[in-house]
Amino acid sequence: MKKRTSAFARIFAVLALAAAIAAVFVIVSGGLDDKSDKTSRNGSQQQGQNHEKKPRTKAATYEVKPGDTLTRISHQTGVPVEELVDLNPEVDPQILIAGETLKLR
């Protein structure tokens, strides 16, 4: 028994492949556009509309709580992460210990 292939099946297979390639292209280019939209024309980072800059705390120190990270502490206190690292050179930013005291000024 000889198999018969139809021209319709071949055309449909080519169209399905082209549609799949187009879908992958659209998804990838959409993901790249999201990243480039966050950077303005001059290359600086734009603040999100939902993120308002928190005023800097008046406290001189911060006691690390379980689960804290430098980023979380920065958001809570208004002190930039880079400044926290500069003010506390003895602290390992990757391993914060609960109860440790960090300088904020």
C-alpha positions as CSV (number, residue, x, y, z in Angstrom):
1,M,0.0,0.0,0.0
2,K,1.5,3.3,-1.1
3,K,1.1,6.4,1.0
4,R,-0.3,9.4,-0.7
5,T,0.7,12.9,0.3
6,S,-1.4,15.8,-0.5
7,A,-0.3,19.3,-1.6
8,F,-2.6,20.8,1.0
9,A,-0.8,19.0,3.9
10,R,2.6,20.3,2.6
11,I,1.3,23.9,2.3
12,F,-0.3,23.7,5.7
13,A,3.0,22.5,7.3
14,V,5.0,25.3,5.7
15,L,2.4,27.9,6.9
16,A,2.4,26.4,10.4
17,L,6.2,26.6,10.6
18,A,6.1,30.3,9.4
19,A,3.4,31.1,12.0
20,A,5.5,29.5,14.8
21,I,8.6,31.5,13.8
22,A,6.6,34.7,13.6
23,A,5.1,34.1,17.1
24,V,8.6,33.4,18.6
25,F,9.9,36.6,17.0
26,V,7.0,38.7,18.4
27,I,7.5,37.3,21.9
28,V,11.2,37.8,21.9
29,S,11.1,41.4,20.5
30,G,8.3,42.3,23.0
31,G,10.5,41.2,25.9
32,L,13.4,43.2,24.6
33,D,11.2,46.3,24.2
34,D,10.2,46.1,27.9
35,K,13.8,46.3,29.0
36,S,14.7,49.2,26.7
37,D,11.7,51.2,27.7
38,K,13.0,51.4,31.3
39,T,16.1,53.4,30.1
40,S,15.5,56.9,28.8
41,R,17.2,58.4,25.8
42,N,20.2,59.6,27.7
43,G,20.8,56.2,29.3
44,S,19.6,57.0,32.9
45,Q,17.1,54.9,34.7
46,Q,13.6,56.2,34.9
47,Q,11.6,56.0,38.1
48,G,8.4,53.9,37.8
49,Q,5.2,55.8,38.2
50,N,4.3,53.6,41.2
51,H,7.6,54.0,42.9
52,E,7.9,57.2,44.8
53,K,11.3,57.9,46.4
54,K,10.9,57.5,50.2
55,P,12.3,60.3,52.2
56,R,15.5,59.5,54.0
57,T,15.1,58.4,57.6
58,K,16.4,60.5,60.5
59,A,17.7,57.5,62.4
60,A,21.5,57.0,62.6
61,T,21.4,53.2,62.8
62,Y,19.2,50.2,61.7
63,E,18.9,46.9,63.4
64,V,18.8,44.0,60.9
65,K,15.7,41.8,61.2
66,P,15.5,38.2,60.0
67,G,15.1,38.1,56.2
68,D,16.4,41.6,55.6
69,T,18.5,42.4,52.6
70,L,20.4,45.6,51.8
71,T,17.8,46.4,49.1
72,R,14.9,46.1,51.5
73,I,16.7,48.2,54.1
74,S,17.4,50.8,51.5
75,H,13.8,51.0,50.5
76,Q,12.7,51.2,54.2
77,T,15.2,53.9,55.2
78,G,15.7,55.8,52.0
79,V,19.5,55.3,52.1
80,P,20.9,54.1,48.8
81,V,22.5,50.6,48.8
82,E,25.9,51.9,47.7
83,E,25.9,54.3,50.7
84,L,25.0,51.5,53.1
85,V,27.9,49.4,51.8
86,D,30.3,52.4,52.1
87,L,29.1,53.2,55.6
88,N,29.4,49.6,56.8
89,P,32.5,48.1,55.3
90,E,32.8,45.4,58.0
91,V,29.4,44.0,57.0
92,D,29.1,41.3,54.3
93,P,26.2,42.4,52.1
94,Q,25.5,38.8,51.1
95,I,25.1,37.6,54.7
96,L,23.2,40.0,57.0
97,I,22.8,38.7,60.5
98,A,19.7,39.4,62.5
99,G,20.4,41.8,65.3
100,E,23.4,43.4,63.5
101,T,23.4,47.2,63.6
102,L,24.0,49.1,60.4
103,K,25.1,52.8,60.3
104,L,22.8,54.9,58.2
105,R,24.8,58.2,58.4
